[in-house]
Amino acid sequence: MLAVSLLVFFGTPGSVMGAGYASPDGDWFSRNLQTECEFDDSKLCYKFWAPESSDQQKGNQVPPRVLQKNCDDGVPEDCLLLAAAYLLEERGLPFDSRKSFELTRRSCDLGLMVACRLLGISYFKGIGVEKDENRAVELYSLACEGGESEACAQYGAALLLGRGGDVPPDVDKGIHYIELACNVGAVDSCFFLGQAFLQGYKVAPDNQRAVEYFAKACEGGHEQGCDFLHQMFAENRVSVSDETVSNDLFSRSCQLGIREACRLQGELLYTGRIGAVDYPRAFEHFSLACDKGDALGCHNVGVMYSDGLAVGQDDSIANRYFTKACDNGYFQSCGALGNNYVQGLGVDKDEKRAVDLFSKACAGGETISCFNLGIMYQKGSGAVENKVTARKYFLRACLAGDASGCYAVGNFYAAAVGVAQDFEQAHEFFARACELGSAKGCGSLGRLYQDGAGVPANIDKARRWFTKACEMGLQSACKDLEKLDG
């Protein structure tokens, strides 16, 4: 997927970035087997479990007692909504993984296949229940047979890697179930299969089959699938005897009025992946896509005005395009616009408006905007100062993989800000922040081990984390290290 405008709080929009060939055993397996979830029995693991937000799926005015009654009366969807509420600390409920597990099991028992899949994840990671990979794989299989396409992908992933018992990996069967997921609309699985056959991951390399799966992914709206399909022809990886697609796929499709193709052709021109970089023509294609209603095309036009590429730098015009993209559901644009309202770039400063935009972006899954929203509530900028609400948004950012969000939550627990002091929790979040690349998170781990806060005092471990933080450029950690060795 074309990644654009990776924002830093109080920074400026970044640049348009293209996708390259990536290893098929990374993000896809992380989503389908939770291989990046490193903390058993931790809220962090639930980033792989939860619906984006229970409040987004059903009116957040529905109180827990009503959901519980409906669940008791046999409404599986309300059982799952309540499970998610315990998971995400919504609807005024505290975090409780065990209750979330029991409610998810109730929902599965009532026949909701998505709940059976999520229950499988709980068993797979041992969250709210004793870890049991065999049971997890059984639930993935059950949910798959019940029509839950993502469960087919998870079942296939387990078979491919030999997870869930002593049964050795079964590549053919694994591929079969991932194909089932692809064939019922799980375009991410189609894309994974394309990568697998392209790179020979667990299967013999087969460019023709790779093209077939990338085409299925593209037809289903998977932007990287379209991009990889185009690249394979550009790099002569496919026999010219295949007449179903050609090197000018995107340009011809754009001329026929397909807005995504116009934008993807613009991305290729922007990055110079086929020929020389051509910002003016990239701008034309992004503009065509935007005019046809493509929100990401509008965002890219905004980025080019913000950066002054092919056009004069103009934040005011950039904001018009960010607004158009935001209104059409591209939440990264909402975050970019909020950022500009904070700084007064192309608009009068308006922190309240920024909070509204960050809220919309965060609800839409824009991680950095969740972190920015936490900052606004923490400081009382554009909103009434509220440390509890700030921690909620920092936690949401952390659960989505944002290092700064994890570090902020760790600080709240360490300093008892809006929550009871808990150095063990602080250690968990600092560790996650450090793993995600936060030098401050690594340095804070060093101090916990130095002081014996939440963990047994251990100078060797303190030295290790101070060293890592120092190597990452945190000067305070370098000084702590000098004092430790002095």
C-alpha positions in Angstrom: 0.0 0.0 0.0 1.3 3.5 -0.8 2.4 4.9 2.5 2.3 8.7 2.6 2.8 11.5 5.0 4.2 9.7 8.0 3.6 12.5 10.5 5.5 13.4 13.6 3.6 15.5 16.2 4.2 19.2 15.5 6.1 18.2 12.4 5.3 18.6 8.7 3.8 16.0 6.3 6.4 13.6 5.0 6.8 12.4 1.4 5.0 9.9 -0.8 6.6 6.4 -0.4 6.2 3.4 -2.6 6.1 -0.3 -1.8 8.9 -2.7 -2.7 9.1 -6.5 -2.7 8.8 -7.6 0.9 9.4 -10.9 2.7 6.1 -12.8 2.8 6.8 -14.2 6.3 6.6 -10.9 8.2 3.5 -8.8 8.6 1.1 -11.5 7.3 2.3 -14.1 9.8 2.2 -11.5 12.5 -1.5 -10.9 11.8 -2.4 -14.5 11.4 -0.2 -16.1 14.1 0.6 -13.2 16.3 4.4 -13.8 16.0 5.2 -10.3 17.1 3.2 -10.6 20.3 6.0 -11.1 22.8 4.3 -10.6 26.2 2.1 -13.5 27.2 -1.0 -12.5 29.3 -0.5 -8.9 28.4 -2.8 -6.2 27.1 -0.3 -5.6 24.3 -1.2 -9.0 22.8 -4.7 -7.9 22.3 -3.8 -5.6 19.4 -4.1 -8.8 17.4 -7.4 -9.8 18.9 -9.7 -6.8 19.2 -12.1 -5.3 16.7 -10.8 -1.7 16.1 -13.3 -0.5 18.7 -16.5 -1.9 20.1 -17.8 1.7 20.2 -17.4 2.0 16.4 -19.3 -1.2 15.7 -22.4 -0.4 17.8 -23.7 2.8 19.3 -21.5 3.6 22.3 -24.6 4.7 24.2 -25.5 1.0 24.8 -24.5 0.3 28.5 -22.7 -2.8 29.5 -25.7 -4.1 31.5 -27.8 -4.1 28.3 -25.1 -5.9 26.3 -24.8 -8.5 29.2 -28.6 -9.1 29.2 -28.6 -9.5 25.4 -25.7 -11.8 25.7 -27.4 -13.9 28.4 -30.5 -14.0 26.1 -28.4 -15.5 23.3 -27.3 -12.5 21.2 -23.7 -13.5 20.2 -22.8 -10.1 18.7 -23.5 -8.4 22.0 -21.4 -10.9 23.9 -18.5 -10.0 21.6 -19.0 -6.3 21.9 -18.9 -6.7 25.7 -15.8 -8.8 25.4 -14.1 -6.1 23.3 -15.2 -3.4 25.9 -13.4 -5.3 28.7 -10.5 -5.6 26.4 -10.2 -2.0 25.3 -11.4 -0.4 28.6 -14.5 1.1 26.9 -18.0 1.7 28.1 -16.6 2.5 31.6 -15.3 -1.1 32.1 -11.9 -2.1 33.5 -9.5 -4.2 31.6 -10.3 -7.9 32.3 -8.8 -10.5 30.0 -10.6 -13.4 31.7 -14.0 -11.9 31.4 -13.2 -11.0 27.8 -12.3 -14.6 27.1 -15.5 -16.0 28.7 -17.7 -13.6 26.8 -15.9 -14.5 23.6 -16.3 -18.2 24.3 -20.1 -17.6 24.9 -20.3 -15.8 21.6 -18.5 -18.6 19.8 -20.8 -21.2 21.5 -23.8 -19.2 20.1 -22.4 -19.7 16.6 -20.6 -16.4 15.8 -17.7 -17.6 13.7 -15.7 -14.4 14.1 -15.8 -15.0 17.9 -14.5 -18.6 17.4 -11.6 -17.2 15.4 -10.8 -14.6 18.1 -11.2 -17.3 20.8 -8.5 -19.2 18.8 -6.2 -16.3 19.1 -6.8 -16.2 22.9 -5.8 -19.9 23.2 -2.9 -19.5 20.8 -1.3 -16.8 23.0 -2.7 -17.9 26.4 -4.5 -14.7 27.0 -7.3 -15.0 29.6 -6.8 -18.8 29.5 -4.1 -21.3 29.6 -2.1 -21.4 26.3 -3.3 -24.3 24.1 -2.2 -24.2 20.4 -4.0 -27.4 19.6 -7.3 -25.9 20.7 -6.5 -22.7 18.9 -6.0 -24.6 15.6 -9.2 -26.5 16.2 -11.1 -23.2 16.5 -9.4 -21.7 13.4 -10.6 -24.8 11.5 -14.1 -24.5 12.9 -14.4 -20.8 12.1 -13.0 -21.4 8.6 -15.5 -24.1 7.9 -18.1 -21.7 9.2 -17.1 -19.1 6.5 -14.8 -16.9 8.4 -12.1 -16.2 5.8 -9.5 -14.8 8.1 -9.8 -18.0 10.2 -8.9 -20.0 7.0 -5.8 -17.8 6.7 -4.9 -18.5 10.3 -5.5 -22.2 10.0 -3.4 -22.3 6.8 -0.6 -20.3 8.5 -0.6 -22.8 11.4 -0.4 -25.7 9.0 2.3 -24.0 7.0 4.5 -23.6 10.1 3.5 -26.8 11.9 2.0 -24.9 14.8 -0.6 -26.5 17.1 0.8 -29.9 18.3 3.4 -32.3 17.2 2.1 -32.6 13.6 4.9 -31.6 11.2 4.3 -28.7 8.8 1.9 -29.5 6.0 2.7 -27.0 3.2 0.2 -28.3 0.7 -2.7 -28.3 3.2 -1.6 -24.9 4.5 -1.5 -23.4 1.0 -4.9 -25.0 0.4 -6.6 -23.2 3.3 -4.8 -19.9 2.5 -6.2 -20.3 -1.0 -9.7 -20.8 0.5 -9.3 -17.5 2.3 -8.1 -15.8 -0.8 -11.0 -17.2 -2.9 -13.7 -16.0 -0.5 -12.4 -12.4 -0.4 -9.4 -12.3 2.0 -7.3 -10.2 -0.4 -4.4 -10.0 2.1 -4.1 -13.8 1.7 -4.0 -13.5 -2.1 -1.2 -11.0 -1.7 0.7 -13.3 0.6 0.4 -16.2 -1.8 1.6 -14.0 -4.6 4.7 -13.1 -2.5 5.2 -16.8 -1.6 5.2 -18.0 -5.2 7.3 -15.0 -6.3 10.0 -15.5 -3.7 9.8 -19.3 -3.3 8.8 -19.1 0.3 7.7 -22.6 1.5 6.9 -23.4 -2.2 8.7 -23.7 -5.5 9.1 -20.3 -7.2 6.4 -19.8 -9.8 6.1 -16.4 -11.4 2.9 -17.4 -13.3 1.1 -18.3 -10.1 2.4 -15.2 -8.4 0.8 -13.1 -11.2 -2.5 -15.0 -10.7 -2.6 -14.2 -7.0 -1.4 -10.6 -7.3 -4.2 -10.2 -9.9 -6.8 -11.6 -7.5 -5.5 -9.2 -4.8 -5.6 -6.3 -7.1 -9.1 -7.1 -8.3 -10.1 -7.1 -4.6 -8.7 -3.7 -4.0 -5.3 -4.6 -2.5 -3.1 -1.7 -3.7 0.2 -3.5 -3.2 -1.2 -6.4 -5.2 -1.8 -4.1 -8.1 1.7 -2.6 -7.5 3.5 -5.9 -7.4 1.6 -7.0 -10.5 2.8 -4.0 -12.4 6.4 -4.4 -11.1 6.6 -8.0 -12.2 6.0 -7.0 -15.8 8.2 -4.0 -15.5 11.1 -6.3 -14.3 10.3 -8.9 -17.0 9.5 -11.5 -14.3 6.5 -12.8 -16.4 6.4 -14.5 -19.8 5.3 -12.1 -22.5 2.9 -14.8 -23.7 0.6 -13.9 -20.9 -1.8 -11.5 -22.6 -4.1 -10.8 -19.6 -2.1 -7.9 -18.3 0.7 -5.7 -19.7 3.3 -3.2 -18.7 1.0 -0.3 -19.3 -1.8 -1.7 -17.1 -2.1 1.3 -14.8 -1.8 4.0 -17.5 -4.4 2.3 -19.7 -6.7 1.7 -16.8 -6.3 5.4 -15.7 -7.3 6.5 -19.2 -10.4 4.3 -18.8 -11.3 6.3 -15.7 -10.2 3.9 -12.9 -9.1 6.3 -10.2 -6.9 3.9 -8.2 -4.9 3.2 -11.4 -4.3 6.9 -11.9 -3.0 7.2 -8.3 -0.9 4.1 -8.6 0.6 5.3 -11.9 1.3 8.6 -10.1 3.1 6.7 -7.3 5.4 5.0 -9.9 6.2 8.3 -11.5 6.8 9.9 -8.1 9.3 7.2 -7.0 10.9 6.7 -10.3 10.4 2.9 -10.0 9.9 2.7 -13.8 12.1 5.3 -15.5 13.2 8.6 -14.1 11.4 10.4 -11.3 8.8 12.7 -12.8 7.1 14.9 -10.2 5.0 17.0 -12.7 3.4 13.9 -14.2 3.0 12.3 -10.8 1.1 15.4 -9.7 -1.1 15.1 -12.8 -2.0 11.5 -12.0 -2.6 12.2 -8.3 -4.9 15.1 -9.3 -6.8 12.9 -11.8 -7.3 10.3 -9.1 -8.4 13.0 -6.6 -10.8 14.5 -9.2 -12.4 11.1 -9.6 -12.9 10.7 -5.9 -9.8 8.8 -4.7 -9.1 10.0 -1.2 -5.5 8.9 -1.2 -4.9 10.7 -4.5 -6.1 13.9 -2.8 -3.8 13.3 0.1 -0.9 12.8 -2.2 -1.7 16.1 -3.9 -1.8 17.7 -0.5 1.6 16.3 0.4 3.1 17.6 -2.9 1.8 21.1 -2.1 3.1 20.8 1.4 6.5 19.8 0.2 6.5 22.1 -2.8 7.1 19.3 -5.3 6.2 20.1 -9.0 4.1 23.0 -7.6 4.8 26.0 -5.4 4.8 25.3 -1.7 1.4 26.3 -0.3 0.1 25.0 3.0 -3.3 26.6 2.4 -3.9 24.6 -0.8 -2.4 21.5 0.9 -5.0 21.9 3.6 -7.8 22.0 1.1 -6.7 18.6 -0.3 -6.2 17.1 3.2 -9.7 18.2 4.0 -11.1 16.6 0.9 -9.2 13.4 1.7 -10.3 13.4 5.3 -13.9 14.0 4.5 -13.7 11.0 2.1 -12.4 8.7 4.8 -8.6 8.8 4.5 -7.7 9.3 8.1 -4.1 10.1 7.7 -5.2 13.3 6.1 -7.3 14.1 9.1 -4.1 13.8 11.2 -2.1 15.9 8.8 -4.8 18.6 8.9 -4.9 18.5 12.7 -1.2 18.9 12.8 -1.4 22.0 10.7 -4.1 23.5 12.9 -1.8 23.0 15.9 1.0 24.8 14.2 -1.0 27.3 12.2 0.3 26.2 8.9 -2.0 27.6 6.2 -4.8 28.1 8.8 -5.3 30.1 11.9 -4.1 28.1 15.0 -7.1 26.2 16.5 -6.2 23.5 19.0 -9.9 22.6 19.6 -10.3 21.9 15.9 -7.0 19.9 16.0 -8.4 17.7 18.8 -11.5 17.0 16.7 -9.4 16.0 13.7 -7.0 13.9 15.8 -10.1 12.2 17.3 -11.5 11.3 13.9 -8.1 10.1 12.7 -7.5 8.0 15.8 -11.0 6.4 15.6 -10.1 5.5 12.0 -6.9 3.7 13.0 -4.3 6.5 12.5 -1.9 5.5 15.3 0.1 8.8 15.4 -3.1 10.7 15.8 -4.0 8.6 18.9 -0.6 9.6 20.4 -1.1 13.2 19.5 -4.6 13.2 21.1 -3.0 11.8 24.3 -0.6 14.8 24.2 -3.5 17.2 23.8 -5.4 15.8 26.8 -2.3 15.5 28.9 -1.4 19.2 28.3 -5.0 20.5 28.3 -4.5 21.9 24.7 -7.7 22.2 22.9 -9.4 20.0 25.4 -9.9 19.9 29.2 -6.8 18.4 30.8 -7.6 14.8 31.6 -4.7 12.4 32.5 -7.0 9.3 32.4 -8.2 10.1 28.9 -4.6 10.9 27.9 -3.5 7.5 29.1 -6.3 5.8 27.1 -5.1 7.3 23.9 -1.4 6.6 24.6 -2.4 3.0 25.3 -4.3 2.8 22.0 -1.3 4.1 20.2 0.9 1.6 22.0 -1.3 -1.3 21.2 -1.0 -0.4 17.5 2.8 -0.5 17.7 3.7 3.1 18.5 6.9 3.3 20.6 6.1 6.8 21.9 2.7 5.7 23.1 4.2 2.7 25.0 6.8 5.0 26.6 4.1 7.5 27.6 2.0 4.7 29.3 5.0 3.4 31.1 5.7 6.9 32.4 2.1 7.2 33.7 2.5 4.0 35.6 5.9 4.9 36.9 4.8 8.4 38.1 1.3 7.4 39.1 -0.3 9.9 36.6 -4.0 9.2 36.4 -3.4 5.6 37.6 -2.0 3.8 40.6 1.7 3.6 40.6 2.8 0.2 39.3 6.5 -0.3 38.4 5.8 -3.8 37.0 3.4 -2.3 34.5 5.9 0.5 33.8 8.5 -2.2 33.1 6.2 -3.9 30.6 5.5 -0.8 28.6 9.0 0.5 28.7 10.2 -2.9 27.4 7.7 -2.7 24.6 8.7 0.9 23.8 12.4 -0.1 23.8 11.7 -3.0 21.5 9.8 -0.7 19.1 12.8 1.6 18.9 12.3 4.2 21.7 15.7 5.2 23.2 13.8 6.7 26.2 12.1 3.4 26.8 15.5 1.6 26.9 16.9 4.2 29.2 13.9 3.9 31.5 14.4 0.2 31.7 18.0 0.8 32.8 16.8 3.1 35.6 14.2 0.5 36.8 17.0 -2.2 37.0 19.3 0.3 38.6 16.8 1.2 41.3 15.2 -2.2 41.7 11.7 -0.7 40.9 9.3 -3.4 39.7 12.2 -5.8 39.1 15.1 -7.1 41.1 18.0 -4.7 41.1 20.5 -5.8 38.5 23.4 -3.5 37.6 24.4 -5.6 34.7 21.0 -5.3 33.1 20.9 -1.6 34.0 24.2 -1.2 32.2 22.9 -3.1 29.2 19.8 -1.0 28.7 21.7 2.3 29.4 24.3 1.2 26.7 21.5 0.5 24.2 19.8 3.8 24.9 23.1 5.7 24.6 23.9 4.0 21.3 20.5 5.1 20.1 21.5 8.7 20.8 19.9 9.4 24.3 22.5 11.6 26.0 21.0 11.2 29.5 21.5 7.4 29.2 25.2 8.0 28.3 25.5 10.1 31.5 23.8 7.4 33.5 26.2 4.9 32.1 29.2 7.0 33.0 27.9 7.3 36.5 27.3 3.6 36.7 30.8 2.8 35.6 32.4 5.7 37.5 
